[in-house]
């Protein structure tokens, strides 16, 4: 393995900054001496996605309009960490309750990954929520016109190859959470 040095940042300027995103345009020199200017990176708050399972083997999902895809999509409950959230677990419990009206008896951190190591500076945290039950008051924010769905977990897994969950990070979160729950074996089988 070749161990290239980290890129050297020569300058950084803000290209766009608001409450949702911080886009920087860096002038960088790569490990081989090439100048890349501008090299854009995207800063967001960390994101949390919740794999919420009921005791009768259903998964809590949300269907909502996503303007980037220009479509109504089926997704995991998810959202950005607020400054007042102490941990991804706090964010997960809040987002699950606000978006779906469900609460969890058991909530566990599964993984923290980068959504796109090339350009994103934030992390995406996967949380597993078990024994979830409806009954809490929902609190949708502007832009959240949500319909809650609770399909059978087996139906969702069967629908992954056809894009039933079109958000790639949500597919990886689902698989990692099911493995953490002991419901899915990610072991490689011999050929």
VENQUIGI-V256180 format. One record per residue. SS is DSSP state (~ for helix, > for strand, _ for the rest). D_CENTER is the distance of its C-alpha to the mean C-alpha in Angstrom with 2 decimals. Layout:
# VENQUIGI-V256180
ss->SS d_center->D_CENTER
ss->SS d_center->D_CENTER
This chain:
# VENQUIGI-V256180
ss->_ d_center->30.39
ss->_ d_center->31.00
ss->_ d_center->29.71
ss->_ d_center->29.36
ss->_ d_center->29.47
ss->_ d_center->26.58
ss->_ d_center->27.11
ss->> d_center->29.32
ss->> d_center->28.21
ss->> d_center->31.41
ss->> d_center->30.21
ss->> d_center->27.22
ss->> d_center->27.35
ss->> d_center->25.09
ss->> d_center->24.60
ss->> d_center->22.63
ss->> d_center->21.42
ss->_ d_center->20.54
ss->_ d_center->18.41
ss->_ d_center->15.25
ss->_ d_center->15.71
ss->> d_center->18.08
ss->> d_center->19.36
ss->> d_center->21.89
ss->> d_center->24.56
ss->> d_center->25.76
ss->> d_center->28.97
ss->> d_center->28.46
ss->> d_center->30.77
ss->_ d_center->29.34
ss->_ d_center->30.85
ss->_ d_center->33.55
ss->_ d_center->34.59
ss->_ d_center->33.17
ss->> d_center->32.40
ss->> d_center->29.18
ss->> d_center->29.45
ss->> d_center->27.32
ss->> d_center->24.12
ss->> d_center->21.25
ss->> d_center->18.10
ss->> d_center->15.36
ss->> d_center->14.58
ss->_ d_center->11.94
ss->_ d_center->11.34
ss->_ d_center->8.71
ss->> d_center->5.42
ss->> d_center->5.11
ss->> d_center->4.40
ss->> d_center->8.04
ss->> d_center->10.21
ss->> d_center->13.40
ss->> d_center->16.66
ss->_ d_center->20.11
ss->_ d_center->23.28
ss->_ d_center->24.52
ss->_ d_center->21.74
ss->> d_center->19.77
ss->> d_center->16.04
ss->_ d_center->15.00
ss->> d_center->13.25
ss->> d_center->13.48
ss->> d_center->15.23
ss->> d_center->15.36
ss->> d_center->16.63
ss->> d_center->14.39
ss->_ d_center->16.82
ss->_ d_center->15.36
ss->_ d_center->15.91
ss->_ d_center->18.92
ss->> d_center->18.26
ss->> d_center->17.36
ss->> d_center->14.38
ss->> d_center->13.39
ss->> d_center->9.81
ss->> d_center->8.32
ss->> d_center->8.99
ss->> d_center->6.37
ss->> d_center->7.50
ss->> d_center->8.73
ss->_ d_center->10.84
ss->_ d_center->14.43
ss->_ d_center->17.26
ss->_ d_center->18.81
ss->_ d_center->16.06
ss->_ d_center->17.54
ss->_ d_center->14.57
ss->~ d_center->11.00
ss->~ d_center->13.10
ss->~ d_center->14.74
ss->~ d_center->11.75
ss->~ d_center->10.57
ss->~ d_center->14.22
ss->~ d_center->14.65
ss->~ d_center->11.86
ss->~ d_center->13.01
ss->~ d_center->16.53
ss->~ d_center->16.34
ss->~ d_center->14.57
ss->~ d_center->16.34
ss->_ d_center->19.22
ss->> d_center->18.34
ss->> d_center->18.72
ss->_ d_center->18.42
ss->_ d_center->21.34
ss->> d_center->19.37
ss->> d_center->15.98
ss->> d_center->14.93
ss->> d_center->12.62
ss->> d_center->11.87
ss->> d_center->10.38
ss->> d_center->9.27
ss->> d_center->8.80
ss->_ d_center->9.28
ss->_ d_center->7.52
ss->_ d_center->11.23
ss->_ d_center->13.97
ss->_ d_center->16.58
ss->_ d_center->15.69
ss->> d_center->12.66
ss->_ d_center->13.66
ss->_ d_center->10.57
ss->_ d_center->8.35
ss->> d_center->4.84
ss->> d_center->6.21
ss->> d_center->6.59
ss->> d_center->9.43
ss->> d_center->12.19
ss->> d_center->14.41
ss->> d_center->17.84
ss->_ d_center->20.86
ss->_ d_center->19.17
ss->> d_center->21.74
ss->> d_center->22.10
ss->_ d_center->24.31
ss->_ d_center->22.63
ss->_ d_center->22.95
ss->_ d_center->20.11
ss->_ d_center->19.70
ss->_ d_center->18.11
ss->_ d_center->17.92
ss->_ d_center->19.48
ss->_ d_center->17.73
ss->_ d_center->16.28
ss->_ d_center->18.71
ss->_ d_center->17.08
ss->> d_center->18.72
ss->> d_center->17.70
ss->> d_center->18.34
ss->_ d_center->18.93
ss->_ d_center->19.82
ss->> d_center->21.11
ss->~ d_center->18.69
ss->~ d_center->21.16
ss->~ d_center->21.04
ss->~ d_center->17.30
ss->~ d_center->17.68
ss->~ d_center->20.74
ss->~ d_center->19.06
ss->~ d_center->16.29
ss->~ d_center->18.79
ss->~ d_center->19.79
ss->_ d_center->16.40
ss->_ d_center->16.20
ss->_ d_center->12.38
ss->_ d_center->12.36
ss->_ d_center->8.72
ss->~ d_center->8.87
ss->~ d_center->5.46
ss->~ d_center->5.96
ss->~ d_center->9.40
ss->~ d_center->9.04
ss->~ d_center->7.25
ss->~ d_center->10.15
ss->~ d_center->12.66
ss->~ d_center->12.04
ss->~ d_center->12.16
ss->~ d_center->15.22
ss->~ d_center->16.81
ss->~ d_center->16.42
ss->_ d_center->18.04
ss->_ d_center->20.79
ss->_ d_center->20.29
ss->_ d_center->19.58
ss->_ d_center->21.55
ss->_ d_center->20.00
ss->_ d_center->23.45
ss->_ d_center->25.17
ss->_ d_center->28.30
ss->_ d_center->31.49
ss->_ d_center->32.82
